[in-house]
Amino acid sequence: MANGFRKKILQKSTENSGFGDRASGRFIKKDGLPNVERKGVSMLNRFSWYHTMLELSTFRFLSYLVVAYILVNLVFALVYYLIGVEHLTGIDKRDAINEFIDVFFFSSQTFTTVGYGRIAPVGFMASLVATFEAFLGLLTFAIATGLFYGRFSRPRAYLTFSDIALVAPFHNASALMFRLAPYKNNTLTNADVIVSAAIEVHENGNHKSKFYSLKTHLSHINTLALNWTIVHAIDEDSPFYGFTEQDFKNTDIEIIIHVRAFDEVFSNTVVQRTSYVSDEIIYGAVFTPMYYPSKDKRSTILNLEKINEYTKAELPVLKEEK
């Protein structure tokens, strides 16, 4: 690219991205979270465990609960065993394995406050440990119930984005495109999208990231029921004006997307983010349609498996490129 083109880009950068020009790496991860590592604080203060547990996948969340439940009961079973099984009535004392199994299940019954009654503590120490375990169990299940409710009731956009962005033909020129679609039966209205670009440039011998607001062909829709293809026209006002296929490949680019909509069920605003880097931008392609009428023409089929499907396409040649 010519030096004049680089100067043109530098004059159009914006300062409201939330990232400084010395930030490095991918700014927004594919899951929408900022790619930032925090140091200078302790591990306990660095993470919000409530947010972490809400953000976990369902499988990992349930796995952590099950593992924690087993470990806690193993610890208390060991404590009871060290105190002495003679301080617990109803224990099967045929051998050490049966004793520990009975102690473990007594611990689980105490932790959940079930208390079947076959095994009971005898003496001060066993009763004290059982009292503390029952109290800890009540607190733990209260926290677990709150986390379950928080995960169930938390407003989310439930949007899926295409894994790739395309540089496609658009109005006798070209445009940067990606698309998104709701994948659950929630109803989103008044959807807005904000798109920005981070481009690494060379300035005074240093590598810096410059941020640019990307104007979209349609930045607001009333109802987000089908897929939505976001289009940024690559015209003279675009920081990508004059970019060739090699420029897109060889320049460190990140397209940052912020989608905001209103969920009628939650009666709340929901937000979702993602980003695309240079390796995820395909030059000279168009998305294939992903929705079509049903056989009886009474409804519309939205096939989410087609969100990444595209075909190659020729791009118009700019006068400067001829």
N, C-alpha and C positions, 0 to 999 in steps of 0.2 A: 504494500500500500504506500501511496505517496506521503511525503511529510506534510503536505497541505491537508491531506485527509486526516492525519493524526491530530493536527492542530484543531481541525474542525470538531473532532470528537472531544478533545479535552475541554473545549469551550462549552460543551453542552452537558457536561456531567452534573449530577444532582448531589446534594449533601444530606438528603433525608432518608437514606437507605437503612440507617441503624448500624452500619458497619463502616469502619474507618478504612482509609486507603492502604493501611499496612496489614490489614487482615489477610489471611492466607488460607488456601485449601477451599473446599466446598463450603459455601456460607450456610445453605439450607440443605439438610439431608433429604432423602427421598420421602421419609416419613413426615416431613414438615418441621422437624425440630432444628434449632440452630446448631451448627457444628462448632460449638465452643467448649473448650475445656477450662474449668475454673480452678485456680490455684491460690494459695495464700490463706485458705480457711481449712478447718478440720473436715474430715470425712462426714461427720455427723451434721455439720452446718452446710456442707456443700450440696446435699441432696434433700429434696422434700420427699420423704418416704411415702406420704399420702399420694402425691402426684405420680411417683414412680409406680406404685401399686395400681393406680388407675390406668396408667399407660401400658402396662404389661398386656401381652396377648392372653386370651382366656386360658389356653393350655398352660402357659408358664405361671399364671396367677394361681390356678388350681393346683399345679404341681408344687409350688412353694408352700401353699397351705397344708397339703398332705404331708410333705417332708417335714415341715415345722411341727406339725401335730405328732408325728411319729417320734421325732427327736426329743420333744418335750417329755413325752411319756416314757421314753427310754431313760432319760435323765432321772425322772422321779422314781421309776422302777428301780434304778440302781441305788438311789437314796434309801428307799424302803428296804432293799435287799441288804444294804450295809447296816441299817439299824437292826435288822434281824427279822426273819420271817416269823419267829415266835411271837412277835408283837402284832401279827395279823392273824385273825381267826379264819378258819376255813381254807387254809392253804394246802394244796396237794404236795405232801412232803416226800413223795417216792424217790425223787432225785432232784438235783440242782436245776435241771432244765425245766421240769414241771413247776418248780418253785418260782423261777424267774418269769415263766409265762403267766402264772397266776398273778404275780406281782405287777407285771406289765398291764394286764387287763384290769386289775384293780385300780391302777393309776389312770387308765383311760376312762373308767367309770367315775372316778372321783373328779377328773378334769372336766368331764361333761356334766357333772352333778347328777348322773343317772342313779347310781347307788342301788344295785340289785339286792344287796344285803347278805350275800353268801360270804363275802370277805369283809371284815371290819377291823379298824385299827384298835389296838389295845395298848394302853400306856401313853405317857405324855408326849414323847418324841414322835411316835407314829401318828398320833392324833394331831399334833402341831403341823407336821408336814402335810397331812391330808387336808387340814383346814386352809393352809396357805395355797395348796394346789387347787382346791375348789374355788378360792377367791381369784386366783390367777386365771382359771378357766372361764369364770364369768366375765372378767375383763377382756380376755382374748376373744371370746365369741361375740362380745359387744362390738369390738373393733372389726372383726371379720364381717359381721352383719352390716356395719356401716360401709365397709369397702364394697361389699356386694351391692348394696343399695346405690352407692356412688357410681359404680361401674354401670349399673342398670339404668340409672336415671340421668346420667351426665349427657347434656346436649352434645351431639356430634353431627357433622355434616354427612357422613357416610358417602363420600365421593371417591371415585377411582379415577386416576389420571392415566393417560397413555404413557407408556414407558419411554416413548421417544417423541421428539418434536421434529417437524418437517420444515424445510424451505420449499414452498410449493408455488406454482403459478397462481397469480391473483391479479385480475383486472389489467391484463397486458403487462404486468410486471411480476414481482414475486412477493411472498409474504412468509413470515415465520408463523407456524401453526402448531398447536397441540390441542388435545381435546380431553374432556372430562365428562363423567356421567354419574348420576346417583345409582347405587347398587342395592339399596333397600327400598322398602315401600313407604319411606318418609316423603313428605311434601315440602319442597323448598320453594320459597317465593322471594321476590326482590333480590335476586342474586347479582352481586357485583364482583368484578375481577380487577386486580391491580397487578400489572406485570412490570418488572424492572430487569435490567441486565447489568451484570458485573463483567467488565472487560479489563483484562490486564494489559497495561500499556507501558511503554518505556519512556520515562521522563527524566531528563538530566542524568542518564546512566543508571537509573533505578527502576525496578519493577514495581508498579503501583496498580491497585485496583480502582477503576473509575466506575461509577454507578450512573445509570441512565434510566429514566422513566420511559417505558414503551407504550405508545398510544395504540389502543386496540380498535379494531373495526367496530366491535360491539362490546361495550364494557358493562352493560346492564341488561338483564332480561327479567321479565315479570314472573315467569314460572320455569323452574328447572325440572322438567319431567323427562326429557330425552337427553341425548348427548349434546354437549355444547362445544363447538370448535372455536377456540380463541384465535383470532387472526391479528397479527401485527404487520401492517403493510411496510415493506422495505422501500421507502421512498426517500426523498432528499432530507426529510426530517428524522430519519431513522439512523441510529449509530451504525447499523449494518449496511448502509447504502454504499455500494461499490464492493462489498465483500464477495469474493469468489469462493468456490468450494474449498480450495486450499486455505483460504483465510479462516473459514469456519473450523477447519481441522487443526490448523497450526496456532490459532489464537486461543488463549484461556478465556472461555466464555461461560457464564452461568446465568441462566434465565430463571428468575425467582418469581413465583406465582403465589398470590394471596387471594383466596376466594372467601367471600362473606355472603351469607344468605340468612333468611328468616325461616325457622322451622315452626310450622303451625301447631304441631302436637306439643312440643316443648314450650311454645310461645316464647322463643328466645332466639337470639342471633347465634349462628354457628359459623365457625371459621375453620378453614383447612388450607394448608400450604404444601408446596413441593418445589422442586427445581429441576432444571436440565442443564447438563454441562456439555462441553463441545463434543464428547464422544457419543452423546445421546441425541445429537442433531443430525438428521439425514437430509442431504442436499439433493434436490430434484426428485420430489415424490409427492403424492397426494393420498390422503386417507380414503379408504373405501367406505361406502355407507354402512352403518351398523344398525339401522332400524328400517323396518319395512312393514307393510300391512299384513294382518293376519289372513288366513285363508278365507274366512267368512267376511272379511272387510269390516269387521265390527270393532277392531282394536288395532293397536300398533305394537309390534314386537321390537323390543330393544335388546339386541344380542351383544352382551357385554364381552363375549369372547372375541369380538371383532374390533375392540377398541384400539389395538395396535396394528391392525392390518392396513397396508398401503400398497400402492403401485408406483413404479417409477414414472417420471414425467419430465418433459423437456421444459426448461425455464427460458423465458424471453431474454434476449441478449441486450444489455444496455449499450447505448451509443458509445460510452467510454470504453467498453470492452471489445468493440468491433475492431 
